[in-house]
């Protein structure tokens, strides 16, 4: 650990906790149509139940003590055109001296705690599998990282921030894992810092652009087989269904994040409903407990930049919904692994993932959804071990650091 990185402890002021409870006490709920279920959004009964638990039972101080058992730090990162940003991150080192440096990046509506269940597994030393030094930052504007103060902080800036963080920790070469915006930012890291610094990566939400006759003629021609290819047809249907029924939040946050930000920042009930919908819909039957949900939501509520700031990532990475999430990127030869989880809402045709990069590893899991690190930590760790371990297709990509005792 370099001397400029300062240890960080989560310590929310009592006044902020009291203010949350006061707002919950004064909450006003909307009505609900009979038999609406989930058809119109999160059921009223669910939000009332969680609100009551948040107000009267959930113990933030207990959660805070548990969070503070994880080694956390902050440091200042200079980002070209944006000055210095104070970045919060987890840094859990393995006892294995030549452990593989791993950058883990979360997405929305995630946060740095998605890495928590992975830490003891990834850092464990063994003669049978590799160990990793794990770095898991809070995205700028999320959790306890400072938010950018002006527009334009997009994919290249996130990539620059995290690459500089790894270099500052002495990890000149590293591997990467991410889903959601962690995947999207990974595409930028591979494009800008691939091979020189990022040596390989594993995505648990493999997505990229739709193929066109110009960008990828072979995959475009594959679309002509839709009448005869049930697997491809089902995948395309899933994409269309998601675009029709599951992208309202995306369009709002990609066009008017400031507008929705007022509700998220002022109303804990609004924030709870906005995020809980995605937690519930994005998992593969994972049995969320009230404490897990409310710790998750509380990270957003007590975040440094406030609950409205994270929504802006959609605007910045799409130019206000004027282009796709991968502006300026292309295929790279950085070794790429794909972890397919069946309940992941973003289920593009598998062949399209080969437009991202040089695919050297794939795994198909029987259970799990959008929050793979939280839902199925053992499965995700197993993929990383297989990909970067002895006999794996990306073994030894970080010179001198194979992860074995």
SVG drawing of the C-alpha trace seen along z (x, -y; Angstrom):
<svg xmlns="http://www.w3.org/2000/svg" viewBox="-59 -21 67 50">
<polyline fill="none" stroke="black" stroke-width="0.4" points="0.0,0.0 1.4,-3.3 1.7,-6.0 -0.8,-8.5 -3.7,-6.0 -5.5,-6.8 -7.4,-4.1 -11.2,-4.7 -13.9,-4.0 -17.6,-4.3 -18.9,-6.7 -22.3,-8.2 -23.2,-11.0 -26.0,-10.4 -27.8,-13.4 -28.0,-11.7 -29.4,-8.5 -32.0,-10.4 -32.9,-12.4 -33.5,-9.1 -35.8,-7.8 -37.7,-11.1 -38.3,-11.0 -39.4,-7.4 -41.8,-8.3 -43.4,-11.0 -43.6,-8.9 -46.6,-9.1 -47.4,-6.1 -49.3,-6.0 -52.4,-3.9 -52.3,-0.6 -54.7,1.1 -56.3,4.3 -54.4,7.4 -51.6,5.3 -48.8,7.4 -45.5,6.5 -47.2,5.5 -47.1,1.8 -43.9,1.8 -42.9,2.7 -46.0,3.9 -47.1,1.5 -47.0,4.2 -43.3,4.9 -42.3,1.2 -44.4,0.8 -42.9,3.9 -39.3,2.8 -40.0,-0.8 -41.3,0.4 -38.2,2.6 -35.9,-0.2 -37.4,-2.5 -37.9,-0.2 -35.7,2.8 -32.7,2.4 -29.6,1.6 -27.3,-0.7 -24.6,-0.8 -24.4,3.0 -24.1,2.9 -21.5,0.2 -19.4,2.3 -19.5,5.2 -18.6,3.0 -15.7,1.6 -14.2,5.1 -13.3,4.8 -10.0,3.0 -11.0,-0.3 -9.1,-3.3 -9.4,-6.6 -6.9,-8.3 -6.8,-11.2 -6.6,-10.4 -5.9,-13.0 -8.2,-12.6 -7.4,-14.4 -9.7,-17.4 -11.4,-16.8 -8.8,-17.5 -8.4,-15.4 -11.1,-13.0 -11.0,-11.3 -11.7,-7.7 -12.9,-5.1 -11.8,-1.5 -11.4,1.9 -8.0,3.4 -7.7,6.9 -4.3,8.4 -3.6,12.2 -0.9,13.7 0.4,15.3 3.2,12.9 2.8,13.5 -1.0,13.3 -2.6,12.0 -3.8,8.3 -7.5,8.2 -9.6,5.1 -13.3,5.7 -15.7,3.0 -19.4,2.8 -22.3,1.2 -25.7,-0.3 -27.6,0.3 -24.6,1.9 -21.8,0.8 -18.4,1.8 -20.0,4.3 -20.7,6.7 -17.1,7.8 -17.5,8.8 -18.4,12.5 -15.6,12.9 -12.8,11.6 -12.1,14.6 -12.3,16.9 -10.2,14.9 -7.4,14.2 -7.1,17.7 -3.8,19.3 -3.5,22.8 -1.3,25.2 -4.5,26.1 -5.7,22.7 -4.5,19.1 -4.9,16.4 -5.7,12.7 -4.9,9.3 -8.3,7.6 -9.0,4.0 -12.7,2.9 -13.3,-0.8 -16.6,-2.7 -17.3,-4.3 -16.9,-8.1 -20.3,-9.4 -21.2,-6.1 -20.7,-5.0 -17.9,-6.9 -16.1,-8.2 -16.2,-11.8 -18.4,-12.7 -17.1,-14.5 -18.0,-18.2 -18.7,-18.8 -20.3,-17.0 -18.5,-14.6 -17.1,-12.0 -17.7,-9.0 -16.2,-5.6 -12.6,-6.8 -12.6,-8.8 -13.8,-5.8 -11.1,-3.7 -8.4,-6.2 -9.4,-6.6 -9.3,-2.8 -6.1,-2.2 -4.3,-5.0 -5.6,-3.6 -4.1,-0.2 -0.8,-1.7 -0.7,-3.8 -1.0,-0.6 2.0,0.8 -0.1,3.1 1.3,2.2 -0.2,5.3 -3.5,6.7 -6.6,8.7 -10.2,7.4 -13.7,8.6 -17.0,6.8 -20.7,7.0 -23.2,4.2 -21.3,1.0 -18.3,3.0 -18.5,4.8 -19.0,1.6 -16.1,-0.1 -14.1,3.1 -14.5,2.6 -13.0,-0.8 -10.1,0.4 -9.4,3.1 -9.5,0.7 -7.3,-2.0 -5.0,0.0 -5.3,3.5 -2.1,5.6 0.1,2.9 -1.7,2.9 -5.0,5.0 -3.8,8.5 -7.1,10.3 -10.7,10.0 -13.9,11.9 -17.3,10.4 -20.5,11.7 -22.8,9.5 -21.3,10.0 -22.9,7.4 -21.9,5.2 -23.4,3.6 -25.9,5.3 -24.0,6.5 -24.5,4.7 -23.7,5.6 -20.7,3.3 -19.4,4.0 -19.7,7.8 -21.2,9.2 -21.0,12.9 -23.0,12.2 -25.4,10.0 -26.0,12.9 -26.6,15.2 -29.8,13.1 -31.2,14.6 -31.3,18.0 -33.8,16.8 -36.7,18.9 -34.6,22.0 -32.5,21.2 -34.6,21.5 -31.7,20.5 -30.9,17.4 -34.7,16.6 -35.2,16.9 -32.2,14.7 -33.5,12.0 -36.9,12.2 -35.5,11.7 -33.6,8.6 -36.8,7.2 -38.8,7.9 -36.3,6.2 -36.2,3.2 -40.0,2.9 -40.8,3.6 -37.6,3.2 -35.7,0.1 -37.8,-2.7 -35.3,-3.5 -32.5,-3.5 -34.2,-6.1 -35.0,-8.3 -31.5,-8.2 -29.9,-8.6 -31.9,-11.7 -33.0,-13.5 -30.9,-12.2 -31.2,-15.5 -35.0,-15.3 -35.2,-11.8 -32.3,-12.9 -34.6,-15.2 -36.8,-12.3 -34.0,-9.9 -32.1,-12.4 -35.1,-13.6 -37.2,-10.5 -35.9,-7.3 -39.1,-5.6 -38.5,-6.7 -34.9,-5.5 -36.0,-2.2 -38.6,-1.5 -36.3,-2.6 -33.5,-0.3 -35.4,2.6 -37.2,3.2 -33.8,3.9 -32.6,6.0 -35.7,8.2 -36.0,8.5 -32.3,9.0 -31.6,12.1 -32.1,15.8 -34.3,16.5 -31.9,15.2 -33.6,15.0 -32.9,11.4 -33.3,10.7 -34.5,7.4 -31.2,6.6 -29.4,7.3 -31.8,5.1 -31.7,2.2 -27.9,2.3 -27.7,2.1 -30.1,-0.8 -28.5,-2.6 -25.1,-2.7 -26.9,-4.8 -28.7,-6.9 -25.6,-7.7 -23.3,-8.0 -20.8,-10.8 -22.4,-12.5 -26.0,-11.6 -28.5,-9.2 -29.1,-11.2 -25.5,-11.3 -25.2,-7.6 -28.0,-8.1 -25.8,-10.4 -23.6,-7.5 -26.3,-6.6 -26.3,-10.1 -22.6,-10.4 -21.9,-7.1 -24.7,-7.5 -24.2,-11.3 -27.8,-11.9 -29.0,-8.8 -27.6,-10.0 -25.3,-6.9 -24.7,-3.5 -22.7,-2.7 -19.6,-1.7 -18.8,-4.9 -15.3,-4.8 -14.5,-1.2 -13.8,1.8 -12.7,5.5 -9.5,6.1 -7.2,9.1 -7.0,8.9 -8.0,12.4 -11.7,12.3 -13.8,14.7 -17.5,14.9 -19.6,16.1 -23.2,16.7 -25.8,16.7 -29.3,17.8 -31.3,15.1 -29.2,12.2 -31.8,9.8 -29.4,8.7 -29.2,11.9 -27.8,11.1 -27.0,13.9 -23.8,15.5 -22.1,15.1 -22.4,11.3 -20.0,11.4 -17.2,12.3 -17.4,8.8 -16.0,7.5 -12.7,9.3 -10.7,12.4 -12.8,15.0 -10.6,17.6 -13.0,18.9 -16.7,19.4 -18.9,20.9 -22.6,21.7 -24.1,21.6 -27.3,23.3 -28.4,20.6 -27.7,16.9 -28.6,13.5 -27.4,9.9 -25.6,9.7 -23.4,12.8 -20.8,11.8 -23.4,11.5 -25.7,14.3 -23.2,17.0 -19.8,16.0 -18.4,19.5 -19.3,19.9 -17.7,16.6 -14.6,17.4 -14.4,20.8 -14.5,19.1 -11.6,16.8 -9.6,19.7 -10.2,21.8 -9.4,18.9 -6.3,17.6 -5.1,20.8 -2.7,23.5 -4.0,25.1 -6.4,22.2 -6.3,20.1 -5.1,17.0 -2.6,18.6 0.5,16.5 -0.9,13.4 0.6,11.2 4.3,11.9 5.8,13.2 2.4,13.4 0.6,16.7 -1.1,16.7 0.2,20.0 1.9,20.7"/>
</svg>
